[in-house]
Amino acid sequence: MRRRTPFRPSPPRGVEPPRDPKPRDGFAHLVVVTSGIGLYLAMLWLGVVVIGDTLPRSAVMAALIVAIAGVGYVFTHQPTRPGGS
């Protein structure tokens, strides 16, 4: 037996259905930058306080980790198509 699909009336002529809002890239960039700064500070704290390394060496290692994460994000990020779908 086949299921019947519910009846969906079509909108009147001249009236378009509402569209999905366009993605806001500005907010996404803000989240990525904030996450990068948070990751840098967390790695810096981990290197100096927990591991007991010097500040300059921990700063360099934290910067390398954030740079690797940034490159990974750039090459694996799937951009959204116009229209949001």
C-alpha positions as CSV (number, residue, x, y, z in Angstrom):
1,M,0.0,0.0,0.0
2,R,1.2,3.5,-0.8
3,R,0.9,6.3,1.6
4,R,-1.0,9.3,0.5
5,T,0.9,12.6,0.7
6,P,-1.0,15.4,2.5
7,F,-2.4,18.1,0.3
8,R,-0.4,21.3,0.2
9,P,-2.2,24.2,-1.4
10,S,0.0,26.2,-3.8
11,P,0.4,29.9,-3.0
12,P,-1.7,32.3,-5.0
13,R,-0.3,33.6,-8.3
14,G,2.1,36.5,-7.9
15,V,3.0,35.5,-4.3
16,E,6.3,33.8,-3.9
17,P,7.0,31.5,-0.9
18,P,9.4,32.9,1.6
19,R,13.1,32.2,0.9
20,D,15.7,31.0,3.3
21,P,17.8,33.9,4.6
22,K,21.2,34.3,3.0
23,P,24.1,33.1,5.1
24,R,26.0,35.7,7.0
25,D,29.7,35.2,6.5
26,G,30.6,38.0,8.8
27,F,29.4,36.1,11.9
28,A,31.1,32.9,10.7
29,H,34.4,34.7,10.4
30,L,34.1,36.2,13.8
31,V,33.5,32.7,15.3
32,V,36.6,31.4,13.5
33,V,38.9,34.2,14.6
34,T,37.6,34.1,18.2
35,S,38.2,30.3,18.2
36,G,41.7,30.8,16.9
37,I,42.5,33.3,19.6
38,G,41.1,31.0,22.2
39,L,43.1,28.1,20.9
40,Y,46.3,30.2,21.0
41,L,45.7,31.3,24.5
42,A,44.8,27.8,25.7
43,M,48.0,26.3,24.1
44,L,50.1,29.1,25.5
45,W,48.7,28.4,29.0
46,L,49.2,24.7,28.6
47,G,52.8,25.1,27.6
48,V,53.8,27.6,30.3
49,V,51.7,26.5,33.3
50,V,51.1,22.8,32.9
51,I,54.2,21.6,31.0
52,G,56.5,24.2,32.5
53,D,58.2,25.4,29.3
54,T,59.4,28.9,28.6
55,L,57.1,31.6,27.4
56,P,58.8,32.3,24.0
57,R,59.0,28.6,23.1
58,S,55.4,28.0,24.1
59,A,54.3,31.1,22.1
60,V,56.0,29.7,19.0
61,M,54.4,26.2,19.5
62,A,51.0,27.7,20.1
63,A,51.3,29.8,16.9
64,L,52.3,26.7,14.9
65,I,49.3,24.8,16.2
66,V,46.9,27.6,15.4
67,A,48.5,28.0,11.9
68,I,48.1,24.3,11.2
69,A,44.4,24.4,12.4
70,G,43.8,27.5,10.2
71,V,45.3,25.8,7.1
72,G,43.2,22.8,7.8
73,Y,40.0,24.9,8.1
74,V,40.8,26.7,4.9
75,F,41.3,23.5,2.9
76,T,38.3,21.6,4.3
77,H,35.7,24.4,4.7
78,Q,32.8,23.9,2.3
79,P,31.4,27.3,1.2
80,T,27.6,27.6,1.1
81,R,25.9,28.1,-2.2
82,P,24.0,31.4,-2.8
83,G,20.5,31.0,-1.5
84,G,21.5,29.1,1.6
85,S,20.9,25.5,0.4
